[in-house]
Amino acid sequence: MQSYGNPSVSYDWWAGNSGVAKRSGSFIAAHAAHAGLIMFWAGAFTLFELARYDLAIPMGDQGLILLPHLASLGLGLGEAGTIVNTEPYIAIAAFHLVSSAVLGAAGIWHTLRAPKDLSEAEGRANRFHFEWDDPKKLTFILGHHLIFLGLGVIAFVEWAKRHGIYDTAIGAVRKVEPTIDLGMVWGYQTHFLTINSLEDVMGGHAVLAFILTIGGVWHIVTTPFGPFKKVLIYSGEAILSYSLAGIALMGFVTSIWCAQNTTIYPVEFYGEALKLNFAFSPYFSDTASVIGGGHTARAWLANTHFYLAFFFLQGHFWHALRSMGFNFKSVSQAFESMDTAKIS
């Protein structure tokens, strides 16, 4: 991380990843604990939403976030997409809560017992020690992440094939056989909002799983070369900026997709499609009245993703500029010296 010329920087407790930027073991501890917090939220909030779920009110009008996603997987549904069996939801919530405890314990163990620097670890663990200026090791770790993401996508495709997911066109859960067609997947890149076939959706996921898995293996066994080695900057700031850019892109795409597409985000679970408005900033608004007032789950999701993506994009610019050596303190210093500045 840029230290503005100070060779020995100390960070306060709230400084986040800056405090573990040069300690690969502590970096793993922070990520495990963070994953535990995410899992705890998912489990606890699922139970919270179940406690307030009302069969008499459309799911999309109840301000729910997690239940609509789980319902889309075809879990415990009756007629018209209503939840009639809550056991799968309770089981999923319990699994997340137990997993959060395991991940939290892992974070504590890595903090108190494991080496702060994985280069000092024994066995295979030291293979995951990294330095921010070592592109070979960074791509090695990236490859493992991509493979795990690929396995997750494969699990989703297999779930749709063997168990089935909710199809809003027929108002029921059905098994979906993916359409494996690279031309179809490529064609949707320019008009993905119009997709209305679950077969095409799952086909896209199948292709994505293949790309992620092959890409993971590629990054594990190769080293950056050519323009990728010369153009990209390898530092903590730069890697963070790349990550923020990727998250921002996914956030913008998700917000638009959620707002407009009713095949992936069924009306039964999320409410009617939204309208894009422009005021101080762009925002999505409901096109139908909501029982009890408030907003639909679709409005919450679309707007939240849009604004988070916007701020992630600002974070990308901030850290990208810092990684290239720009000193933001020079901006405030320039303003402070305006009164005494002279033109010669």
C-alpha positions in Angstrom: 0.0 0.0 0.0 1.3 3.5 -0.8 2.9 5.0 2.3 3.7 8.4 0.8 7.4 8.0 1.5 7.1 6.8 5.1 9.1 3.6 5.5 7.5 2.6 8.8 3.7 3.1 8.7 1.5 2.1 11.6 -2.2 1.6 11.0 -5.1 2.0 13.4 -7.4 -1.0 14.2 -10.0 0.3 11.7 -7.7 0.5 8.8 -8.8 -2.9 7.4 -6.6 -4.8 5.0 -3.8 -2.2 5.3 -2.9 -3.7 8.6 -2.3 -7.2 7.1 -1.0 -6.2 3.7 2.5 -7.5 4.4 1.5 -10.5 6.5 0.1 -13.3 4.4 -1.0 -15.4 7.4 -2.9 -12.6 9.0 -4.4 -11.8 5.6 -5.9 -15.3 5.5 -7.1 -14.9 9.1 -8.9 -11.7 8.2 -10.6 -13.3 5.2 -11.7 -16.3 7.1 -13.3 -14.1 9.8 -14.9 -11.9 7.2 -16.4 -15.0 5.5 -17.7 -16.0 8.9 -19.5 -12.7 9.3 -21.1 -13.0 5.9 -22.2 -16.6 6.6 -23.6 -15.5 10.0 -25.6 -12.7 8.4 -27.0 -15.0 5.7 -28.1 -17.6 8.3 -29.5 -15.2 10.8 -31.3 -13.0 8.2 -32.9 -16.0 6.6 -34.5 -16.9 10.0 -35.5 -13.3 10.5 -37.2 -13.2 7.1 -39.0 -16.5 7.8 -40.3 -15.1 11.0 -42.0 -12.2 9.3 -43.0 -14.0 6.0 -46.8 -13.7 5.4 -48.5 -16.1 3.1 -51.3 -13.7 2.5 -49.0 -11.0 0.9 -47.0 -11.4 -2.3 -43.4 -12.2 -1.5 -42.2 -9.3 -3.6 -44.2 -6.8 -1.5 -42.7 -7.9 1.8 -39.2 -6.3 1.4 -37.5 -9.7 1.6 -34.0 -10.3 0.2 -32.9 -13.8 0.9 -36.2 -15.8 0.7 -36.8 -14.8 -2.9 -33.4 -16.1 -3.9 -33.9 -19.4 -2.1 -37.4 -19.7 -3.5 -36.0 -19.3 -7.1 -34.1 -22.5 -6.4 -37.5 -24.3 -6.1 -37.3 -24.9 -2.3 -40.6 -25.7 -0.4 -42.9 -24.0 -2.9 -46.6 -24.5 -3.4 -49.0 -22.9 -5.8 -48.3 -19.4 -7.2 -44.8 -19.6 -5.8 -45.7 -19.4 -2.1 -43.6 -21.0 0.5 -45.5 -23.9 2.1 -42.6 -25.9 3.5 -40.0 -24.0 5.6 -37.8 -26.9 6.5 -35.4 -26.4 3.6 -35.0 -22.7 4.6 -34.4 -23.5 8.2 -31.8 -26.2 7.2 -30.0 -23.7 5.0 -30.0 -21.1 7.7 -28.7 -23.6 10.2 -25.9 -24.7 7.8 -24.8 -21.1 7.4 -24.8 -20.4 11.1 -22.7 -23.5 11.8 -20.4 -22.6 9.0 -20.0 -19.1 10.4 -18.8 -20.6 13.7 -16.3 -22.8 11.9 -15.0 -19.9 9.8 -14.9 -17.6 12.9 -12.9 -20.2 14.7 -10.6 -20.5 11.7 -10.0 -16.8 11.8 -9.2 -16.9 15.5 -6.9 -19.9 15.0 -5.0 -18.2 12.2 -4.7 -15.1 14.3 -3.5 -16.7 17.5 -1.8 -20.0 16.5 -0.8 -19.9 12.9 2.3 -18.0 11.6 1.7 -14.3 10.7 3.7 -15.0 7.6 2.9 -18.2 5.6 6.5 -18.4 4.4 7.2 -19.7 7.9 4.4 -22.3 7.8 5.1 -26.0 7.5 3.9 -28.3 4.8 1.8 -27.2 1.8 0.5 -24.1 3.6 3.7 -22.2 2.7 2.9 -22.6 -0.9 0.2 -20.0 -0.4 2.5 -17.3 0.9 2.5 -14.4 -1.5 4.1 -11.0 -2.1 2.2 -8.3 -3.9 5.0 -7.9 -6.5 5.2 -11.6 -7.3 2.9 -12.1 -10.3 3.6 -15.9 -10.5 2.4 -16.5 -7.0 -0.6 -14.1 -7.3 -1.8 -16.0 -10.4 -1.2 -19.3 -8.6 -3.6 -18.2 -5.9 -6.0 -16.7 -8.4 -6.2 -20.0 -10.2 -7.4 -21.8 -7.1 -10.1 -19.2 -6.5 -11.3 -19.6 -10.1 -11.6 -23.4 -9.8 -13.7 -23.1 -6.6 -15.9 -20.6 -8.3 -16.2 -23.0 -11.3 -17.2 -25.8 -8.9 -19.9 -23.6 -7.4 -21.3 -22.9 -10.9 -21.3 -26.6 -11.7 -23.2 -27.3 -8.5 -25.9 -24.8 -9.6 -26.2 -26.3 -13.1 -26.5 -29.8 -11.6 -29.1 -28.6 -9.1 -31.2 -27.2 -12.0 -30.8 -30.5 -13.9 -31.6 -32.9 -11.1 -33.8 -31.0 -8.7 -35.2 -28.2 -10.8 -35.7 -24.4 -10.3 -38.7 -22.2 -10.4 -40.0 -21.3 -13.9 -42.2 -18.2 -13.8 -43.6 -19.1 -17.3 -45.5 -22.1 -15.9 -45.6 -21.0 -12.2 -43.9 -24.2 -11.0 -40.6 -25.9 -10.3 -39.2 -27.9 -13.2 -35.9 -29.6 -14.2 -33.8 -27.6 -16.7 -31.4 -29.1 -19.2 -28.8 -26.5 -20.2 -28.4 -25.5 -23.8 -24.7 -25.8 -24.6 -24.2 -23.3 -27.4 -21.3 -20.9 -27.5 -22.9 -18.9 -30.2 -26.0 -18.4 -28.1 -24.0 -17.4 -25.1 -21.9 -14.9 -27.1 -25.0 -13.4 -28.7 -26.6 -12.6 -25.3 -23.6 -10.4 -24.4 -25.2 -7.5 -26.2 -28.9 -8.1 -25.2 -28.8 -10.2 -22.0 -31.8 -8.3 -20.6 -34.0 -10.1 -23.2 -33.2 -13.7 -22.1 -36.4 -15.6 -21.3 -35.3 -19.2 -21.5 -34.1 -21.1 -18.4 -32.3 -23.5 -20.8 -30.3 -20.7 -22.2 -29.6 -19.3 -18.7 -28.3 -22.6 -17.4 -26.4 -23.1 -20.7 -24.6 -19.9 -20.0 -23.7 -21.1 -16.5 -22.4 -24.3 -17.9 -20.1 -22.4 -20.3 -19.1 -20.1 -17.5 -18.2 -23.1 -15.3 -15.9 -24.5 -18.1 -14.2 -21.1 -18.6 -13.7 -20.7 -14.8 -12.2 -24.2 -14.4 -9.9 -24.0 -17.4 -8.9 -20.5 -16.5 -8.1 -21.6 -13.0 -5.9 -24.4 -14.2 -4.2 -22.0 -16.7 -3.4 -19.5 -14.0 -2.0 -22.2 -11.7 0.5 -23.6 -14.2 1.5 -20.4 -16.1 3.1 -17.0 -15.4 1.9 -13.7 -16.7 3.6 -12.9 -20.0 3.7 -10.3 -22.8 1.5 -7.2 -22.3 -0.1 -8.6 -19.1 3.3 -8.6 -17.4 4.3 -5.2 -18.7 1.1 -3.2 -18.5 -0.4 -4.5 -15.3 0.9 -3.1 -12.0 1.6 -5.7 -9.3 1.1 -4.1 -5.9 -1.4 -4.3 -3.1 -3.1 -1.0 -4.3 -3.2 -2.2 -7.9 -4.7 -5.7 -7.1 -7.3 -4.0 -4.9 -8.2 -1.6 -7.7 -8.7 -4.5 -10.1 -10.9 -6.3 -7.7 -13.0 -3.2 -7.1 -13.4 -2.6 -10.8 -14.7 -6.2 -11.2 -17.1 -5.9 -8.4 -18.4 -2.6 -9.7 -19.0 -4.1 -13.2 -20.9 -7.0 -11.7 -22.9 -4.6 -9.5 -24.0 -2.5 -12.4 -24.9 -5.5 -14.6 -26.9 -7.1 -11.7 -28.8 -3.9 -10.9 -30.0 -3.5 -14.5 -30.7 -7.2 -14.9 -32.6 -7.4 -11.6 -34.6 -4.2 -12.5 -35.8 -5.4 -16.0 -35.6 -9.2 -16.3 -38.5 -11.2 -14.9 -37.3 -14.7 -16.0 -34.3 -14.8 -13.7 -36.0 -12.6 -11.1 -39.7 -13.8 -11.2 -42.4 -11.3 -10.5 -43.8 -13.7 -7.8 -40.7 -13.3 -5.7 -39.4 -9.8 -6.5 -42.4 -7.8 -7.7 -43.0 -6.1 -11.1 -40.2 -4.8 -13.3 -38.9 -1.4 -12.5 -38.7 2.0 -14.2 -35.4 3.9 -14.6 -35.6 7.5 -13.4 -33.1 10.4 -13.4 -33.0 13.0 -10.6 -29.9 13.9 -8.6 -28.7 10.5 -9.7 -30.2 7.5 -11.6 -32.5 5.3 -9.6 -35.1 2.5 -10.2 -38.7 2.9 -9.0 -41.6 0.5 -8.7 -44.2 0.4 -11.5 -47.0 -1.1 -9.5 -48.4 -0.3 -6.1 -47.0 -2.2 -3.1 -49.2 -3.7 -0.5 -48.6 -1.8 2.8 -46.5 0.8 1.0 -42.7 0.7 0.9 -40.8 -0.9 -2.0 -40.6 -4.3 -3.7 -37.6 -6.7 -3.2 -36.7 -5.9 -6.8 -36.4 -2.1 -6.0 -34.3 -2.8 -2.9 -31.9 -5.1 -4.8 -31.6 -3.1 -8.0 -30.9 0.3 -6.2 -28.6 -1.2 -3.6 -26.5 -3.0 -6.2 -26.4 0.2 -8.4 -25.2 2.5 -5.6 -22.8 0.1 -4.1 -21.3 -0.5 -7.6 -21.0 3.3 -8.0 -18.9 3.6 -4.8 -16.9 0.5 -5.7 -16.0 2.2 -8.9 -14.9 5.3 -7.1 -12.7 3.1 -4.9 -11.2 1.6 -8.1 -10.2 5.0 -9.4 -8.8 6.0 -6.0 -6.6 2.9 -5.5 -5.7 2.7 -9.2 -4.3 6.3 -9.1 -2.5 5.5 -5.8 -0.9 2.4 -7.3 0.4 4.6 -10.2 2.0 6.9 -7.6 -0.4 9.7 -7.4 -0.2 11.5 -4.1 -3.7 12.6 -3.0 -2.2 14.7 -0.2 -0.8 17.0 -2.9 -4.3 18.0 -3.8 -5.0 19.4 -0.3 -1.6 20.9 -0.1 -2.2 22.7 -3.4 -5.5 24.2 -2.1 -3.8 25.3 1.1 -1.1 27.1 -0.8 -3.4 28.9 -3.2 -3.4 32.1 -1.1 0.4 32.4 -1.1 1.0 31.1 -4.6 2.5 33.5 -7.1 2.8 33.4 -10.9 6.2 34.2 -12.1 
